[in-house]
Amino acid sequence: MASMRDIKRRKSSITSTQQITKAMKLVSTVKLQKARAHAEATDPYFNYMYRTVSSMLAKSGSIEHPYLKAGDSPRKAVVVLTSNRGLAGGYNSNIVKLITHGDFKKEELDIYAVGAKGYHIVESASEMMEDPTYEDAAALCKRVLKAFTDGQVGEIYLAYTHFKNTVTQEAKLIKLLPVELDESGADEKEDSNILMNFEPNPEEALELIIPKYVTSLFYGALVESFASENGARMQAMDSATSNAEDMISDLTLKYNRARQGSITQELTEIIAGANAIE
């Protein structure tokens, strides 16, 4: 059985850890309130942009454009959104599993990491996760699209964490380029045989639309990932605080038992000594 000194030392250590987890939970809670409101405001635009562009291209007929067909390179660019810090439960590991347990070949991957807790990194933009902005998303989009148009990569993917609510976050992997033509996003009442008309011409229109489309998805993913990170960290720190409370209660009970045993032993020795003198 551990000595009273060891129990007291361990209890003191856990109490200090509990104070840290409590503070981290409070910080994450405050950040989450702002990030959640931002994510909920951005989510409709994020989803409708994806559906609208897919629907629009599905009605565009046969258009020859680099953004609509895979490049010659077998390499794949994956923009991975993780956090700059740990202690967020499975938030970072869930994103990494999308890549490591997926159908990707490691030697064909180019990772554009937003967040320091990601995977094997080709290019890092960790500072974006601290305070995501549309300008950050546009700068990242420009770099990734350049790699695509230059033929360095043949496909572009985005791995991020979708914010459902405070306690639920879902790791997602979506394909950005080449754009997959999907009529599922079209209004059911619309005639899918009606083609989309472009002015001045489809190529010039897509040259403007696709970068904005990719930038919008990047920005939406950044905002949702930031909210998910703080939600996951708040939950992780709440669980850690509760576990610390349980451990402290258990150690307090053990300490009291050890103290009672020590007192009983001292009384027994005193009584035994008194009896020996008599």
C-alpha positions, 0 to 999 in steps of 0.5 A: 500500500502506498504511503501517506506521503506518496498519496498526498503527493499524487493527489496534489499533482492531480489537483494541479492538472485538474486546474489546468484542464478547467482553465482550458475548458473555459478558454475553449468554451469562450472560443466556441461561442464565437466560432459556433455562431460563425460556422452556423452563419457560414454553413448555408453558403458553404453547402449551397455553393457546392450544390449550385456549382455541381448543378450548374456544371451538370447542365452545361453540356460538354465543356473542355476546361482543365478544371473539369478533367483530371490532370496527367500527374498521378499525384493528389493534393490533399488540403488537411485541416487540423489544429495547432495544439493537441488535447482535443480528443480524437479531433486530429486523429480522425482527420489523419485516419481519413488519409492514412486509412483511405485509398490514397498511396502515400508516395502520391500524396502532396499534403497542404497542411493547415494546422501543425498536428497533421500528416507528412507535410509538403506545405504548411499554413498553420497560422490560418487555424488561429483566426480563419479569414476569407483572404487566407482561404483565397491565398491557399486556393491560389497555391493549390490551383497553381499546382493543379494547372501546372500539372504538379497534381492531378486531383485536389481533395479537402479533409476537414471536420464538419461541425454538427453541434457542440458535442458532435463533429464529423471528419469529412473528405471531399473531392474538389478538382476535377469537379465531378458533374452531379445532378443530385444538387439540382432542383427536382422541379427543374428540367435536367435537360435544359442546358446552362448558358454562359456569358461571354463563354463557358471557358472564361466563366469557369475561369472565374467561377471555379477559383471562387468555388474552391475558395468558398469551400476552403473558407467554409471548411476552415470555419467549421474546423475551427469550431469543431476543434474548440468543441472537441477540446471543450469536451476533452477537457470536461472529461479530463476534469471529471476524471481528475475529480474521481481520482482525487476522491479515490485518493482522498479515501485512500489517504484517510484510510492510511491515516486512520491505519497509522493512528490505530497503529500508534495507539496500539503501540502506546497501549502495548507499551503501557501494558509492558511497563505495568 
